[in-house]
Every structure is written in C-alpha cells, then in structure tokens.
Amino acid sequence: MTTPAINWFKFASPQSFYFLAGRLWPWFAALAVLLLTAGLWVAFFVAPVDAQQGQGYRIIFVHVPASQMSMLIYVVMAGWAGLGLALNTRVSGMMASALAPTGALFAFLSLVTGALWGKPMWGTWWVWDARLTSELILLFLYLGFLALQSSIDEPRRADKACAVLALVGVVNVPIIYFSVKWWNTLHQGASVSLTSAPSMASTMLTGMLLMVLAFWMYSIAVALARVRVIILARERHADWVQHAME
C-alpha cells in the first residue's frame, strides 16, 4: 500500500498557504505556552543559584534564547526573501514580511536583557563590544527592512527591495556568532556547544533548552498568524478572500 504524495508546490499559492497556516498556528501557539511555562518554572524555581553570578545569572534564560532567535529569524527571513527573488513566489515575500517584526522584537529583547545582565556583571549598561555592536546593527537591519516595506506602496516592488536588503544584511549574522572568537571582547563565549560538553548544570541546561524551544514555537505561531493577515490584505479583491471572511 503506497502513501499518496503531497504536492507541496500548491502551498506556494497564497490561498493554500492561508488555510495551511490557519490549521498550524494554534498548535504552535499551544506548544509555546506549555514550553514557556515549563521553561520559566525550571529557570526561576528549579535551577540552582550560580556560584559566581548569584541570582542575576537567571536573565540568561531569556537573553540567550532571544539572541539566538534574533539571528535565526533573520537567516530564515533572508531565505524566504531570496526564494521570492529566485522563483517570484508571492508567499515568500509575505513570509519575510511576517517574520521581520518578531525578529526585531527578539533583537531588542536581546539588547535589553544583555544590558540588565551587563550592569551588575560588568559595571556598565553598554560597551561598544563586537558582539553587542553587531547585535545592534542586526536590530537596525530589521527596522530598516520594516521601514522600507512600509515606504513602498506596491507590495511586489517592496518585497523585491526588502529581499535585497535582507540578503545583503545576512552577512552580519556570522559576524555576531563568531565575534567572541574573532575579537577580544567582554562578552563571554557560548556555554552550550555542539562540539563540547555544556559548561552549566543539567537543570540549567534543561531550562535553557525549554526556553529555546518555547521561543521557536512562539516565533512560528506568530509568523503564521501574521502572514494570514498579510495575505488577506494583499488578496482582498480575490473571490476566495470574500468567502473566507464570511
């Protein structure tokens, strides 16, 4: 008995993608709530106090996942934008637009939580450290993407212009990631690596992984919900939109 093949190309149509996103986003939202609840519980009530940083270290359970998501979302956004340029698919530009506000939120959250951690640890809210500066540039890239998108009235032209900006700006992501290795910075290196054992207690690592997964689920849910709004706005004159709104 053979399983029927799924025609994934049909989801390049805004209509098909709209209904697919509608079925998926509530599940990701529910997972985000569950994982966030579990992650915050482990982070603030189960994980032990750090021997050197005391209670102040707990902000890393928000800071690290937010920083990771700010970089990952930009790469995914650039991927969708590049796909739109290469294949001229409308959904690609819409997904890039849907991802940008969430990426900007995480970049901002990364900088704010980093400042809150840096004040007691470094004695200052901000230094022109290589990682901090490149993360600030990432926030400006997100804001520039959003500003460019809103400044061009024709959505297809806006998508193409923003795609170029996203693809040019993606070079900043590896700079953020490798900045602590390439330059002498105040920012500490990664506590979790794929090539070495984690340098934190198992309960701390569990809380961190739960928060990372929660931020992943949140990002997917919000992007899918937002792209549905974008599709409705751009396809509002189509007959299927009138039926969907009834």
Residue pairs with C-beta under 8 A, 6 or more apart in sequence:
10 16
11 17
11 20
11 91
12 87
12 89
12 90
12 91
13 91
14 90
14 91
14 94
14 231
14 234
14 235
15 235
15 238
15 240
17 91
17 227
17 231
18 227
18 228
18 231
18 232
18 235
18 244
21 224
21 225
21 227
21 228
22 228
24 220
24 224
25 220
25 221
25 224
25 225
25 228
26 221
28 217
28 218
28 220
28 221
28 224
29 217
29 218
29 221
29 225
31 213
31 214
31 217
31 221
32 214
32 215
32 217
32 218
32 221
35 210
35 211
35 213
35 214
35 217
36 211
36 214
36 218
38 210
38 214
39 61
39 207
39 210
39 211
39 213
39 214
40 61
40 211
42 203
42 206
42 207
42 210
43 58
43 61
43 207
43 208
43 210
43 211
44 58
44 61
46 203
46 207
47 58
47 61
47 201
47 203
47 204
47 207
48 201
48 203
48 204
49 55
50 56
50 57
53 121
56 117
56 120
56 121
57 117
59 113
59 116
59 117
60 117
60 191
60 208
61 207
61 208
61 211
62 109
62 113
62 211
63 109
63 110
63 113
63 114
63 117
64 191
64 208
64 211
64 212
65 208
65 211
65 212
65 214
65 215
66 106
66 109
66 110
66 113
66 215
67 106
67 110
67 114
67 135
68 212
68 215
69 102
69 103
69 106
69 215
69 216
69 219
70 103
70 106
70 107
70 109
70 110
70 135
70 138
70 139
71 138
71 173
71 176
71 177
73 99
73 102
73 103
73 106
73 219
74 103
74 138
74 141
74 142
74 166
74 169
74 170
74 172
74 173
75 170
75 173
76 99
77 95
77 96
77 99
77 100
77 103
77 145
77 166
78 96
78 166
78 167
78 169
78 170
80 92
80 93
80 95
80 96
80 99
81 92
81 93
81 96
81 159
81 162
81 163
81 166
81 167
82 163
82 166
82 167
83 89
83 92
84 90
84 92
84 93
84 96
84 159
84 160
84 163
85 160
85 163
85 164
85 167
90 156
90 159
90 234
91 227
91 231
92 159
93 155
93 156
93 158
93 159
93 160
93 162
93 163
94 159
94 227
94 230
94 231
94 234
95 223
95 227
96 159
96 162
96 163
96 166
97 149
97 159
97 162
97 227
97 230
98 223
98 224
98 226
98 227
98 230
99 219
99 223
100 142
100 145
100 146
100 149
101 146
101 226
102 218
102 219
102 222
102 223
102 226
103 142
104 139
104 142
104 143
104 146
106 215
106 219
107 135
107 138
107 139
107 142
108 139
110 135
111 132
111 135
111 136
111 139
114 132
114 135
115 125
115 126
118 124
118 125
118 126
118 127
119 125
122 186
126 132
127 186
129 185
129 186
129 187
130 179
130 180
130 182
130 183
130 185
130 187
131 176
131 179
131 180
131 185
131 187
132 187
134 172
134 175
134 176
134 179
135 176
137 172
138 169
138 172
138 173
138 176
141 165
141 166
141 169
141 172
144 165
144 169
145 162
145 165
145 166
145 169
148 158
148 161
148 162
148 165
149 158
149 162
151 158
152 158
152 161
155 234
179 185
179 187
180 187
180 188
180 189
180 190
181 189
191 198
191 199
191 200
191 208
192 198
192 199
192 200
192 205
192 208
198 205
200 208
232 241
232 244
232 245
235 241
